[in-house]
Amino acid sequence: MKTSFVLPLVVLSLLGILDAGYLTYNKINNIIPPCSSGFACETVLSSPWANVGPIPLSVFGLVYYAFLFILTSLTLMEIKIKVGKLKNEDILLLTSTFGGLFSLYLIFIMGVLIKGWCLYCLVSALICAFIFTLNAFHYFFVRRKKSFILKNRIIASGYQILKSMMFLFDAEFVHNRMTKTGKILGNHNFLRKFTRFLFDYKDKRLVKKIDGMVFKNPIGLAAGFDYNADLTQILPEVGFGFQMIGSITYLPYEGNTKPRLGRFPKSKALLVNKGLKNIGAQAIIDKLTGLTFAYPVGVSIAATNKVFESTKEQLLDIANSFRLFEQSQVKHAFYEMNISCPNTFGGEPFTNPKRLKMLLDVLSKLKLSKPVYLKLPIDQSVKETMALIKVAVPYDFVKGINIGNLAKDRNNKYVTEEDRKLWKSMKGNLSGKPTYRKSNLLLKEAKVMFNDRFTLIATGGVFTPEDAKEKIALGADLIEMITGMIYEGPQVVGMINHELATSKRK
């Protein structure tokens, strides 16, 4: 590494030692350091979060900065260090990534849980940010030989550390904070570019033209994550090729009774019981009007989660949502008709052929200007599912089938016995790996029976490039994910695309 890069790292590490050392000295002597007006150093430094057991966090910071100071000093003196295949700059990047992520965690603790700021802690966080930025810039911009895979693996390692911390908190709480963070990132050009640098992977071989839309790659975000349309400006930079907003309902719904979101890590699943929580069609239209999208955005529509007096009233509710979007200036590319949300008052009323035909007849009369994709359940039998798809064949506006939604079968053999027992005492249904095999079976049968009549979107249990490849081999044109991203990290989107592109070259 050049002196122009290493020397600032030496200086920053030394500043970190001074900051952390000062806090450690004061902590050992039970002294609260002086703090500027507007800060709450005493509140932060005396909180339960200021220690790990009997050890002050500042001690860990002191060790961290001391390690960086020694490593950067040795690097400055051109003394080479090797740990396995890792060399000086590899170790520096890994260490600074860990420090940066841990600083973000501490800022989260101060801002959200303690609701007070420590000046010295913020100085440390700023030092960590500068150290990481310098290392990342040199590693990925100056030394362009470094591969996407190595960068991806480093981010993945950092995410697993961050995940272990996030999983200590309520799942919906974390989801809401991550959504707010994503919205902030999407609102600033520099942050969007930095996100793209970290995660996105482009390859012309991944581009697909489907139903008149151009997808830069086949990996999309499923409905159920960005249900209030907060992330349309940042998700393309994460590497997705498209996304579903929603599911959206005509009337707003605050969500089912908490808890609405949980985790089954041993089964690699999420327990979902939000019940189509969203701010309503008109509010989302107001939010999206005037925005441009870097990729195809789908609007997933469902019936409002309420008790309807009649089927006619429920059909009118659905039709009203479509009408609002048709009359709007929102630049969405397609629709999804979600008939398969199991966490609602009315269950899944349109998942038998007769009632599905009633729904499609109503939509047909709307003369929709954009293609519609039909989102199906996965816990019906193959025969029942194929019968549903068959109903959609005569309706030209139905261009695609999405297979499918949450797993409801509480005897699902892909859920661990411990998780099954827990699940039976809880409300909600499962996403993730418990949906993988059944969705694959239905995907395969749909491709065989209907060939190219429908665009096939595969949703359920995609965690790795191998998962995505299997779904494509079974007939998927596009793939959606949520749970795999939460468990593996946002960098998994780029890794899947990288592997798909690489396999096409072979």
C-alpha positions as CSV (number, residue, x, y, z in Angstrom):
1,M,0.0,0.0,0.0
2,K,1.2,3.5,-0.8
3,T,2.4,5.8,2.0
4,S,-0.4,8.3,1.0
5,F,-3.0,5.7,2.1
6,V,-1.2,4.1,5.1
7,L,0.0,7.2,6.9
8,P,-3.5,8.6,7.4
9,L,-4.5,5.2,8.8
10,V,-1.7,5.4,11.3
11,V,-2.8,8.8,12.4
12,L,-6.4,7.9,12.7
13,S,-5.6,4.8,14.7
14,L,-3.5,6.9,17.1
15,L,-6.4,9.3,17.5
16,G,-8.7,6.4,18.2
17,I,-6.2,5.2,20.9
18,L,-6.3,8.6,22.5
19,D,-10.1,8.7,22.5
20,A,-10.7,5.2,23.7
21,G,-7.8,5.5,26.2
22,Y,-9.2,8.6,27.7
23,L,-12.6,7.0,28.2
24,T,-11.0,3.9,29.7
25,Y,-9.0,5.9,32.2
26,N,-12.1,7.8,33.3
27,K,-14.2,4.7,33.5
28,I,-11.6,2.9,35.7
29,N,-11.6,6.0,38.0
30,N,-15.4,6.4,38.0
31,I,-15.1,9.8,36.3
32,I,-17.6,11.1,33.9
33,P,-15.6,13.2,31.3
34,P,-16.8,16.7,30.5
35,C,-19.3,17.0,27.7
36,S,-20.4,19.8,25.4
37,S,-23.9,21.2,25.7
38,G,-26.5,19.2,23.9
39,F,-24.8,15.8,24.5
40,A,-25.6,13.2,27.1
41,C,-22.3,11.7,27.9
42,E,-23.1,10.7,31.5
43,T,-26.4,9.0,30.4
44,V,-24.6,7.0,27.7
45,L,-21.5,6.1,29.6
46,S,-23.4,5.0,32.7
47,S,-26.0,3.0,30.8
48,P,-26.1,-0.9,30.8
49,W,-24.9,-0.8,27.2
50,A,-21.6,0.8,28.2
51,N,-20.1,-2.5,29.4
52,V,-19.9,-6.1,28.2
53,G,-20.1,-7.9,31.5
54,P,-17.5,-6.2,33.8
55,I,-15.5,-4.9,30.8
56,P,-16.1,-1.3,29.5
57,L,-16.7,-1.0,25.8
58,S,-13.9,1.6,25.7
59,V,-11.4,-1.2,26.5
60,F,-12.5,-3.1,23.4
61,G,-12.1,0.1,21.4
62,L,-8.6,0.6,22.8
63,V,-7.6,-2.9,21.8
64,Y,-9.1,-2.4,18.4
65,Y,-7.3,0.9,17.7
66,A,-4.0,-0.5,19.1
67,F,-4.2,-3.5,16.8
68,L,-4.8,-1.1,13.8
69,F,-2.0,1.1,14.9
70,I,0.5,-1.8,15.0
71,L,-0.7,-3.2,11.7
72,T,-0.7,0.1,9.9
73,S,2.7,0.9,11.3
74,L,4.1,-2.4,10.2
75,T,2.5,-1.9,6.7
76,L,4.0,1.6,6.6
77,M,7.5,0.1,7.2
78,E,6.7,-2.5,4.4
79,I,6.8,-5.4,6.9
80,K,4.6,-8.1,5.4
81,I,2.1,-10.1,7.5
82,K,0.3,-13.1,6.2
83,V,-2.5,-15.0,7.9
84,G,-3.5,-17.9,5.7
85,K,-4.1,-16.3,2.3
86,L,-4.8,-12.9,3.9
87,K,-2.1,-10.2,3.6
88,N,-1.7,-6.8,5.3
89,E,-4.4,-4.9,3.3
90,D,-6.8,-7.9,3.5
91,I,-6.5,-7.9,7.3
92,L,-6.9,-4.1,7.4
93,L,-10.1,-4.2,5.4
94,L,-11.6,-7.0,7.5
95,T,-10.7,-5.3,10.7
96,S,-12.0,-1.9,9.6
97,T,-15.2,-3.4,8.3
98,F,-15.8,-5.0,11.7
99,G,-15.0,-1.7,13.4
100,G,-17.4,0.2,11.1
101,L,-20.2,-2.2,11.6
102,F,-19.8,-2.2,15.4
103,S,-19.8,1.6,15.4
104,L,-23.1,1.6,13.5
105,Y,-24.4,-0.8,16.1
106,L,-23.3,1.6,18.9
107,I,-24.9,4.6,17.1
108,F,-28.1,2.5,16.9
109,I,-28.0,1.9,20.6
110,M,-27.4,5.5,21.4
111,G,-30.0,6.9,19.0
112,V,-32.8,4.3,19.5
113,L,-32.4,2.7,22.9
114,I,-30.6,5.3,25.0
115,K,-31.9,8.3,23.1
116,G,-28.8,10.3,24.0
117,W,-25.5,11.0,22.4
118,C,-21.9,10.7,23.8
119,L,-19.5,13.1,22.1
120,Y,-16.5,10.8,22.6
121,C,-18.4,7.8,21.2
122,L,-19.4,9.8,18.1
123,V,-15.8,10.9,17.6
124,S,-14.8,7.2,17.7
125,A,-17.5,6.3,15.3
126,L,-16.3,9.0,12.9
127,I,-12.7,7.7,13.2
128,C,-13.9,4.2,12.4
129,A,-15.9,5.5,9.4
130,F,-12.8,7.3,8.0
131,I,-10.6,4.2,8.5
132,F,-13.1,2.0,6.7
133,T,-13.6,4.4,3.9
134,L,-9.9,4.7,3.2
135,N,-9.4,1.0,3.3
136,A,-12.4,0.3,1.1
137,F,-11.5,3.0,-1.4
138,H,-7.9,1.7,-1.8
139,Y,-8.9,-2.0,-1.8
140,F,-11.7,-1.8,-4.4
141,F,-11.0,1.4,-6.5
142,V,-7.2,1.6,-6.6
143,R,-6.5,-2.2,-6.6
144,R,-9.1,-3.2,-9.2
145,K,-7.7,-6.7,-9.5
146,K,-9.6,-7.6,-6.4
147,S,-12.6,-9.7,-7.4
148,F,-16.3,-9.1,-6.8
149,I,-16.4,-12.5,-4.9
150,L,-13.8,-11.4,-2.4
151,K,-15.6,-8.1,-1.7
152,N,-18.9,-10.0,-1.4
153,R,-17.5,-12.5,1.1
154,I,-16.0,-9.7,3.2
155,I,-19.4,-8.0,3.3
156,A,-21.1,-11.3,4.1
157,S,-18.8,-11.9,7.0
158,G,-19.5,-8.4,8.4
159,Y,-23.2,-8.9,7.9
160,Q,-23.2,-12.1,9.9
161,I,-21.7,-10.2,12.8
162,L,-24.3,-7.5,12.5
163,K,-27.1,-10.1,12.2
164,S,-26.1,-11.7,15.4
165,M,-26.7,-8.3,17.1
166,M,-29.9,-7.5,15.2
167,F,-31.4,-10.9,16.0
168,L,-31.3,-9.9,19.7
169,F,-34.1,-7.4,19.0
170,D,-37.7,-7.8,18.0
171,A,-37.9,-8.7,14.3
172,E,-40.5,-6.1,13.3
173,F,-38.5,-3.4,15.2
174,V,-35.4,-4.3,13.2
175,H,-37.4,-4.4,10.0
176,N,-38.8,-0.9,10.6
177,R,-35.4,0.5,11.4
178,M,-33.8,-1.1,8.3
179,T,-36.6,0.3,6.2
180,K,-36.1,3.8,7.5
181,T,-32.3,3.4,6.9
182,G,-33.0,2.3,3.3
183,K,-35.3,5.2,2.7
184,I,-32.6,7.6,3.9
185,L,-30.0,5.9,1.6
186,G,-32.3,6.2,-1.4
187,N,-32.8,9.9,-0.8
188,H,-29.1,10.9,-1.3
189,N,-27.2,10.4,-4.5
190,F,-23.8,9.8,-2.8
191,L,-25.3,7.1,-0.5
192,R,-27.0,5.4,-3.5
193,K,-23.7,5.3,-5.4
194,F,-21.9,3.9,-2.3
195,T,-24.6,1.2,-1.9
196,R,-24.2,0.3,-5.6
197,F,-20.5,0.0,-5.1
198,L,-20.9,-2.3,-2.2
199,F,-23.6,-4.6,-3.5
200,D,-24.6,-4.3,-7.2
201,Y,-23.4,-6.7,-9.9
202,K,-24.1,-6.0,-13.5
203,D,-23.7,-8.3,-16.5
204,K,-25.4,-8.0,-19.9
205,R,-26.0,-11.7,-19.9
206,L,-28.5,-11.3,-17.1
207,V,-30.7,-8.8,-18.9
208,K,-34.1,-10.3,-19.8
209,K,-37.0,-8.8,-21.8
210,I,-40.3,-10.2,-20.4
211,D,-43.9,-9.1,-21.2
212,G,-42.6,-5.8,-22.6
213,M,-40.4,-5.0,-19.6
214,V,-36.6,-5.0,-19.4
215,F,-35.2,-6.6,-16.3
216,K,-31.4,-6.0,-15.7
217,N,-31.4,-9.3,-13.9
218,P,-34.0,-11.9,-12.8
219,I,-33.7,-11.4,-9.0
220,G,-36.5,-9.3,-7.4
221,L,-37.8,-8.4,-3.9
222,A,-41.1,-10.1,-3.1
223,A,-44.1,-8.4,-1.8
224,G,-44.3,-8.2,2.0
225,F,-41.0,-6.3,2.7
226,D,-41.5,-2.9,1.2
227,Y,-45.2,-2.8,1.9
228,N,-45.4,1.0,2.2
229,A,-43.2,1.8,-0.9
230,D,-40.2,3.3,1.0
231,L,-37.4,1.5,-0.9
232,T,-37.9,2.0,-4.6
233,Q,-34.9,4.4,-4.9
234,I,-32.4,2.2,-3.1
235,L,-33.2,-1.4,-3.9
236,P,-31.9,-1.2,-7.5
237,E,-28.5,-0.2,-6.0
238,V,-28.6,-3.3,-3.8
239,G,-28.6,-5.3,-7.0
240,F,-32.3,-6.3,-7.5
241,G,-33.7,-6.5,-11.0
242,F,-37.2,-5.6,-10.0
243,Q,-39.4,-5.4,-6.9
244,M,-43.0,-5.8,-5.7
245,I,-44.5,-3.1,-3.6
246,G,-47.1,-4.1,-1.0
247,S,-49.3,-6.0,-0.9
248,I,-51.4,-2.9,-1.1
249,T,-55.1,-2.7,-0.1
250,Y,-57.8,-0.1,-0.9
251,L,-58.2,0.8,2.7
252,P,-55.3,1.2,5.1
253,Y,-54.7,-1.5,7.7
254,E,-52.5,-1.1,10.8
255,G,-51.7,-4.8,10.9
256,N,-52.7,-7.8,13.0
257,T,-52.1,-7.9,16.7
258,K,-48.4,-8.0,17.7
259,P,-46.2,-9.9,17.5
260,R,-46.5,-9.8,13.7
261,L,-43.0,-11.0,12.8
262,G,-40.7,-13.6,14.3
263,R,-37.7,-15.8,13.5
264,F,-37.1,-19.5,13.4
265,P,-33.4,-19.6,12.7
266,K,-33.0,-23.3,12.9
267,S,-35.6,-23.7,10.2
268,K,-34.3,-20.7,8.2
269,A,-37.7,-19.2,8.3
270,L,-39.6,-16.1,9.3
271,L,-43.0,-16.2,11.1
272,V,-45.2,-13.7,9.4
273,N,-48.5,-12.4,10.7
274,K,-48.7,-8.8,9.4
275,G,-52.1,-9.4,7.7
276,L,-51.5,-7.0,4.8
277,K,-50.3,-4.1,6.9
278,N,-50.0,-1.0,4.7
279,I,-51.0,2.6,4.6
280,G,-53.6,2.1,1.8
281,A,-53.6,2.5,-2.0
282,Q,-54.2,6.3,-2.2
283,A,-51.4,7.1,0.4
284,I,-49.0,4.9,-1.5
285,I,-49.9,6.5,-4.8
286,D,-49.3,10.0,-3.3
287,K,-45.9,8.7,-2.1
288,L,-44.9,7.3,-5.5
289,T,-46.3,10.0,-7.8
290,G,-43.4,11.9,-9.5
291,L,-40.8,9.3,-8.8
292,T,-38.9,7.5,-11.5
293,F,-37.8,3.9,-11.2
294,A,-34.5,2.3,-12.3
295,Y,-36.1,-1.0,-12.8
296,P,-39.6,-2.6,-13.3
297,V,-41.7,-1.9,-10.2
298,G,-44.7,-4.2,-9.6
299,V,-47.7,-3.2,-7.5
300,S,-49.1,-6.1,-5.5
301,I,-52.8,-5.7,-4.7
302,A,-55.0,-7.6,-2.3
303,A,-58.4,-7.3,-0.7
304,T,-58.4,-5.0,2.4
305,N,-58.1,-7.1,5.6
306,K,-61.6,-6.6,6.9
307,V,-64.8,-8.5,7.2
308,F,-66.9,-8.0,4.0
309,E,-70.6,-8.3,4.0
310,S,-70.6,-10.0,0.6
311,T,-68.3,-11.2,-2.1
312,K,-69.5,-8.3,-4.3
313,E,-68.2,-5.8,-1.7
314,Q,-64.8,-7.6,-1.6
315,L,-64.5,-7.6,-5.4
316,L,-65.4,-3.9,-5.5
317,D,-62.7,-3.3,-2.9
318,I,-60.1,-5.0,-5.1
319,A,-61.3,-3.2,-8.2
320,N,-61.1,0.1,-6.5
321,S,-57.4,-0.4,-5.8
322,F,-56.7,-1.2,-9.5
323,R,-58.8,1.8,-10.6
324,L,-56.8,4.2,-8.3
325,F,-53.5,3.0,-9.8
326,E,-54.8,3.1,-13.4
327,Q,-55.9,6.7,-12.9
328,S,-52.7,7.7,-11.2
329,Q,-49.4,9.0,-12.6
330,V,-47.4,6.3,-10.8
331,K,-44.8,4.8,-13.2
332,H,-45.2,1.2,-12.1
333,A,-44.6,-1.5,-14.8
334,F,-47.0,-4.3,-13.8
335,Y,-49.5,-5.6,-11.2
336,E,-49.6,-8.6,-8.9
337,M,-53.0,-9.9,-7.8
338,N,-52.3,-11.5,-4.4
339,I,-55.0,-14.1,-3.7
340,S,-52.9,-16.1,-1.2
341,C,-52.3,-14.1,2.0
342,P,-53.3,-16.5,4.8
343,N,-53.1,-14.0,7.6
344,T,-56.4,-12.1,7.0
345,F,-59.9,-12.2,8.4
346,G,-61.4,-13.7,5.3
347,G,-58.6,-16.2,4.6
348,E,-58.0,-17.0,0.9
349,P,-61.5,-16.6,-0.7
350,F,-60.3,-16.7,-4.3
351,T,-58.2,-19.8,-4.2
352,N,-60.8,-22.1,-5.8
353,P,-61.6,-22.1,-9.5
354,K,-65.1,-20.8,-9.3
355,R,-64.3,-17.8,-7.2
356,L,-61.1,-17.0,-9.0
357,K,-63.0,-16.8,-12.2
358,M,-65.3,-14.3,-10.6
359,L,-62.3,-12.2,-9.6
360,L,-60.7,-12.4,-13.1
361,D,-64.0,-11.5,-14.7
362,V,-64.1,-8.3,-12.6
363,L,-60.5,-7.4,-13.5
364,S,-61.1,-8.1,-17.2
365,K,-63.8,-5.4,-17.2
366,L,-61.2,-2.8,-16.0
367,K,-59.2,-3.0,-19.2
368,L,-56.0,-2.8,-17.3
369,S,-53.1,-1.0,-19.1
370,K,-50.4,-3.2,-17.5
371,P,-49.8,-6.9,-17.2
372,V,-51.1,-8.8,-14.2
373,Y,-49.3,-11.6,-12.3
374,L,-51.3,-13.9,-10.1
375,K,-49.7,-14.8,-6.7
376,L,-50.8,-18.3,-5.6
377,P,-50.6,-20.3,-2.3
378,I,-48.2,-23.2,-2.0
379,D,-50.0,-25.4,0.4
380,Q,-52.7,-26.6,-2.0
381,S,-52.1,-29.9,-3.9
382,V,-50.5,-30.0,-7.3
383,K,-53.9,-30.8,-8.8
384,E,-55.7,-27.9,-7.0
385,T,-52.9,-25.5,-8.0
386,M,-52.9,-26.5,-11.7
387,A,-56.7,-26.1,-11.7
388,L,-56.4,-22.5,-10.5
389,I,-53.8,-21.7,-13.1
390,K,-56.0,-23.3,-15.8
391,V,-58.7,-20.8,-14.9
392,A,-56.3,-17.9,-15.8
393,V,-55.4,-19.2,-19.3
394,P,-58.2,-17.5,-21.3
395,Y,-57.5,-14.1,-19.6
396,D,-54.9,-12.4,-21.8
397,F,-54.1,-9.7,-19.3
398,V,-52.9,-12.4,-16.9
399,K,-49.3,-12.7,-18.1
400,G,-47.7,-14.5,-15.2
401,I,-48.0,-16.8,-12.2
402,N,-46.1,-16.3,-8.9
403,I,-45.5,-19.5,-7.0
404,G,-46.1,-18.7,-4.2
405,N,-46.9,-17.5,-0.7
406,L,-46.4,-18.6,2.9
407,A,-46.4,-22.1,4.2
408,K,-49.4,-22.9,6.4
409,D,-49.0,-26.6,7.0
410,R,-47.9,-26.9,10.7
411,N,-46.7,-30.4,10.1
412,N,-44.2,-29.1,7.4
413,K,-41.3,-31.6,7.5
414,Y,-38.8,-28.9,6.6
415,V,-39.5,-27.1,9.9
416,T,-37.6,-28.5,12.9
417,E,-39.5,-30.4,15.5
418,E,-38.7,-27.7,18.1
419,D,-39.9,-25.0,15.8
420,R,-43.1,-26.9,14.9
421,K,-44.0,-27.1,18.5
422,L,-43.4,-23.4,19.0
423,W,-45.3,-22.6,15.8
424,K,-48.4,-24.4,16.9
425,S,-48.7,-22.0,19.8
426,M,-48.3,-18.9,17.7
427,K,-50.2,-17.0,15.0
428,G,-48.8,-16.6,11.6
429,N,-47.3,-18.6,8.7
430,L,-43.8,-19.3,7.5
431,S,-41.6,-17.9,4.7
432,G,-38.1,-19.2,3.8
433,K,-36.8,-22.7,3.6
434,P,-40.0,-24.4,4.6
435,T,-41.6,-23.2,1.4
436,Y,-38.7,-24.2,-0.9
437,R,-39.5,-27.8,-1.9
438,K,-43.2,-27.4,-2.3
439,S,-42.8,-24.2,-4.4
440,N,-40.3,-26.0,-6.6
441,L,-42.8,-28.9,-7.1
442,L,-45.6,-26.6,-8.2
443,L,-43.2,-24.6,-10.4
444,K,-42.1,-27.7,-12.2
445,E,-45.6,-28.9,-12.8
446,A,-46.8,-25.5,-14.0
447,K,-43.9,-25.3,-16.5
448,V,-44.7,-28.8,-17.8
449,M,-48.5,-28.2,-18.1
450,F,-48.6,-24.6,-19.4
451,N,-45.2,-24.4,-21.1
452,D,-44.7,-20.7,-22.2
453,R,-48.3,-19.5,-21.7
454,F,-47.3,-17.7,-18.5
455,T,-44.2,-15.9,-17.2
456,L,-43.3,-17.9,-14.1
457,I,-42.0,-16.1,-10.9
458,A,-40.5,-18.4,-8.3
459,T,-40.8,-17.3,-4.7
460,G,-39.8,-19.4,-1.7
461,G,-36.6,-20.3,0.1
462,V,-33.9,-18.8,-2.2
463,F,-30.9,-18.4,0.0
464,T,-28.0,-19.2,-2.3
465,P,-27.0,-19.1,-6.0
466,E,-27.7,-22.9,-6.1
467,D,-31.3,-22.3,-5.0
468,A,-31.8,-19.8,-7.7
469,K,-30.2,-22.0,-10.4
470,E,-32.5,-24.9,-9.4
471,K,-35.6,-22.7,-9.8
472,I,-34.5,-21.5,-13.2
473,A,-33.8,-25.1,-14.2
474,L,-37.4,-26.0,-13.2
475,G,-38.8,-23.2,-15.4
476,A,-38.6,-19.9,-13.5
477,D,-38.3,-16.8,-15.6
478,L,-37.9,-14.5,-12.6
479,I,-37.1,-15.1,-8.9
480,E,-38.2,-13.3,-5.8
481,M,-36.8,-13.4,-2.3
482,I,-37.0,-11.8,1.1
483,T,-36.1,-14.3,3.9
484,G,-32.8,-15.4,2.2
485,M,-31.7,-11.8,2.1
486,I,-32.5,-11.3,5.8
487,Y,-30.6,-14.5,6.8
488,E,-27.7,-14.2,4.4
489,G,-27.4,-10.5,3.9
490,P,-28.1,-8.0,1.1
491,Q,-24.9,-9.0,-0.7
492,V,-26.4,-12.4,-1.5
493,V,-28.4,-10.7,-4.3
494,G,-25.2,-9.7,-6.1
495,M,-23.6,-13.1,-5.5
496,I,-26.6,-14.9,-7.0
497,N,-26.4,-12.7,-10.1
498,H,-22.7,-13.2,-10.3
499,E,-23.1,-17.0,-10.2
500,L,-26.0,-16.9,-12.8
501,A,-23.9,-14.8,-15.2
502,T,-20.8,-16.9,-14.6
503,S,-22.7,-20.1,-15.4
504,K,-24.0,-18.6,-18.6
505,R,-20.4,-18.0,-19.8
506,K,-19.5,-21.6,-19.3
